[in-house]
Amino acid sequence: MIVSSSLISSVSPWLRTLGVATAIGMAALSPAAAQQRNPEQKVGETVLDQPAQSYRFEHFVLDSPDKARRWRVNIGVPAKAAATPAPVLYMLDGNAAAMVLDQAMLADLAAHAAPVLVFIGYDNDLRIDSPARTRDYTAWIDTADDENGTSQSSGGGAYAFLDLIERRIKPEVQRRASIDLQQQSLWGHSLGGLFVVSTLYTRPAAFQHYVSASPSLWWSQGAPLGDMERQFIANNQSQPAQVTVMLGGDERTGNRGVRDMTNPRVVAHLRRIGGATPDAAQQLASRLAEVPGLTVQYREFPGLGHGPMLPASLKATLSQLYGIADRSGTPAPAP
């Protein structure tokens, strides 16, 4: 196993219980805090809507069995047919991910490894659909008091969502494009990063490369750092996989920026995220590096908080996996 980062340091095996003061310092880890600043932000025009010489885009829509939920999956296939099956990158928060790419990046990708790009989103015009992703990306139900002191439960749909990916999305992608099944990658940010981690724990053979950016390890009082992690570490049968954990420097140091502490919603959320330390992702990478079969890289992005990590981490992922220029705006780690 190889750990490619000078930023991983030795840590205690498990996390200590935190107080509210520490939780307040962790605001940068909150996906909701970033999203709630404009929860109704629309997608607008993206590369999916523009003519391009390097990629062609198509989409399909899937309904849940009860017809209550709909997912839109956009697929980018290199315009020039490859002689061999192509690698594939599955991206969560597909609407937001599509907003990150531009035509120059697509041309660069097509000129290098030319991966198939799969944007897994929701069938609406929202950049981020918070209720839907909370349901789909979390393997644990989280019960917490809201700003009114009322107990609310959410999440717990990750297993069903992974089944959707494995049984319905992947087969349709493979029907539409020639895929190298030994080069399948999964990227996710925030709760999406948490989904990447839980997928690694439960179905490590589903993908060959897992990229978890700013994972919300505080979810459900730190449940992701508990039994599921310990069971994975104890029982993994040297299943090979590459794992990349990314974190903003301001996230790791707990630099939350300016927060309105008179807002009950903000205070309630800061209380909620006390389930993990700000550097929990860094510590997780260090522990995973000890698991036989895993090749683990930790990358930190100096000066970045939680929200800016979405575009930065995706750009860095495209560079790392497919050899294009790193457009993340931060220095790449030394080899």
N, C-alpha and C positions, 0 to 999 in steps of 0.2 A: 504494500500500500504506500502511496506517496501523498504527502501533504505539501502543496505548493503555495506556501505563503509564510512570510516571516512574521505575520501578524498573529498567528496562532500561538498562544502561550499555554503553559500548563495550568490546569484549573482543577478545582475540587470536583469529584465525580457527579455530585448532584447539587441542586440549587438550594439555597437557604430560604427560609420563610421571610417574606418581606413585610414591611410596614407600609402604612399609607404614604408616608413621606417619600419612600422609594418609588412607590407607584406614581406619584405626581411627577417624579423625575423621568418617568418612562413615556411621557406623552408622545414622543417621536415614534414609538412603536405602534401607535394606534391607527389602524386602517380607517376606522370611522371618523377619527378626528380630521384626517385629510379629506375624506369624501364629503363630510357634512358641511364643509365650507361652500360647496355648491353641488348638492346631491342631484340636482336636475340638469347638470351640464350635458349638453347634447354632443353627439359624435361629430356631426358636420361632415364635410367631404374628406375622404381619405384616399389612399392609393387604391382601395377597393373600387372606387367610383371613377377612376381616371384611366384613360387608355395608356398602355405601356407596351414597349417592345420586348421587355425582358421577362415579364410574367403575364399569365392570363389568370383571371379570377372567376370563380364560380361559387355558388353556395347551395346549401340545402338546409331545411328546417326540420327539427324533430319535436314531436309532442310527447308529453308525459302520458302514461296510460289513461289518466283521468282527464286529459286535455286541459289541465289547469296551468301547465307550464310549457314554455316553448324556448328551444335553443336554436340559435342561428349559427351555423358553422360555415365560415368562408375558407376557401382553399385557394392558395396561390401555387400554380404549377409553372415551372420554368417554360418559357415559350419555345426554347430550343430543346427538342427531344434528346434525352441523354441515352447513351449506348448501354448504360447499366442502371439498375434501380437507384433511386435518389434517397438521400437521408431526409428525415422529416422532423420538423419542430412543431409540437403542439403547444399553443399559447393560451393560457387562461385569461379571463377578462379580455376576450377577443376584440370587443369594440374599442377599448382603451389601447390595446396593443396595436391595432390598425392605425391609430392616430400617431404612433411613434415613427412608423416607417415612411420613407419618401422615395421618390423615383431614383435618386442617386444610390440609395442603399439597395434597392431592388436590382439595379444594374450591376452593382458590385457583387451581390450574392450570385447573380446569374453567371458572372464571369469567373466565379470561384467554385465552391462546392455545389452550387445550384440546388439548395434544399427545397423540398415541398414545404410550404408554410400553411399551418392550420390554425385559424383563429376561432377559438371556441367561445362564443358570446351568447347573448340573449336576444330574442327577436323583438327588439325595441330600439329606440334611437338614443338611449342613455349611454354615456361614456362608461359609467359604473352603475350597475344595478345592485345596490347594497343588500336589500332583503334576499334577492335570489342567490347572490354569491355567499352570503352568510349561511344559507341553507345548504348549498352544494359543496362548499369548500371545507366544511368542518366535520370531523369524525366524532366530535363530542358535543353533547348538548350543554349549552352554557346557560346557567340560571343566575341572574343578577338583578339588583334593584335598579330601576330607572331613575330619572331625575325627580320623579314624584314619590319615590320610595316604594313603588309597586314592583313586585317580583315578576320578571319576564324571562321566558325560556326561548332559546333560538338555537338553530344549527342542528347538526347531527346527520346531515344527508350525504356525507362524502362517499360512503360505501355505494349507495345507489348511483351517485354521479360517476364514480369510477366504473361501475358496471355499464353505464350509458356510454362512456368513452370506449371501453373494451368491446362491447357487444354491438354497438350501433354506429358510433362515430368512426372508429378505426376501420371496420369493414367497408364503409362507404368511401372513406378516403382511399383505401387500397383499390377499390373498384374504379376510381376516377384517375388514379396516378400510380405509376410503378414505384413502389416503396421498398427500400432496403430495410428489412425487419430487424437487422442488427445495428441500425443507426437511428433509433427512435429517441427523441429527446422531449422532455416536458419542462416548461418554464412557468413559474407563477410568482406573483408578488403579493406580500401582505397575507391575507387569508388564502390567496392563491399559493403563496410560498408554503403556508401550513399544509395545504392539500398535497403539494409536492412531497413534503416530509411524510405525511401519513400514507401516501401511495408507496413510497420507498419501504416503509415499515411493513405494509400488509401485502404488497405484490411487487417485490423488488425486481422481478423479471419482466414487468410490463414495459419498462423503458430501459435504455442503456445509459442515458445521461439524465440526471435530475438537477435542475437549477432552481434553488429556493432562494428568492430575494426577499429580504426583510420579513421573514416568517413571523406570524403572530403567535409566538410560542406561549404567550400569556393566556391564550384562550382557555376557558373553563378552568380557571384557577391553576393554570400551568399543566393541565392534563397531558399535553403533548410531550412533556418532559418526564412523564411517570411510567406506568406499567408498559405501555406500548413500546416505548423506546427500550426499556430494559429487556423486554421479551425479544425484540428484534436483535439487539446486540448479543443476547445469549443464544439465540436459535438460528441466526443467519448461517446458512451452510456455504459460506464463501461464495455466495452469488455475486458475480462480478458486476459492478456498476460504477460509473463516474458520478460523483456528487459535487456540485458547486454551491456553496453558501455565500450569499452576498449581503452586505449590511452597510448602511450609511454611517460615516464617522460620527455624525451628530446623534444618530440613533444609539450607537454603542456607548457614548458618553452621557446619554440622558439629556442632551440639550434639546429642550422642548420648544424653544423659541417663545414667542408671546402667546399666552393663553388667557382667555377671559375667565378668571376664576370666580366671577360673579354669575356665570352661566351654569345653572344646575346640570345641564346636559354634559358640559365639559367636566365638571367635578365628578359626576356619576361615572363617566367613562374612565377618568384617571384612577378612580377607586377600583374599577373593574380590571384594569390591566396590571394589577399587582401580582400576577401569577408567575412572573419571570423577571429576571434582572435585565437591564438594558443590553448587556453583552451576552445574553443567553444564546443567540445564534452563533456567536464566535465560540462559545463553550461547546455547543452542540457539534460544530465542525470538528473540534478537537477530539471529542469522544468518538465520533463516527470514523475518524482517521485510524482508530485502533481496531476497527472491525475488519476481519479478513475478507478480502475480495473487493473492498471499496477503495477507490482512488478519490481522495477528497481534496478540494481546494477551497480555501476561504479567501474572499476578496472584499476589502473594505474601500469605501468611496469617501475620501476626506471631504468634510464640509457638507455632506448631503444628509437631509432628513428623510422622513418616511415617504412623503409624496413624491419628491423628485427621484427617488430610487426606482420608481416604476419605469420611466423611459431610460434612465441610465443603465439599469440592470439588463433590460432587453437589448439595448444597443451593445453592451458588453458581451452578452450571450451570443449574439450573432457574430461578433468578432472572434470570440473564443472558439466557437464550434465550427465556423465555416471560413475563417481566415480573411475576413474583410477588414477594412480599416476600423479601428475602435473609435466610435463617435460618442462615447459616453461622457466625454469632457473631463475624465479623470485619468491619472496615470495608470497604465496597465501594470500588474504585478510582475516582478522580475521572474524569469523562467527558472 
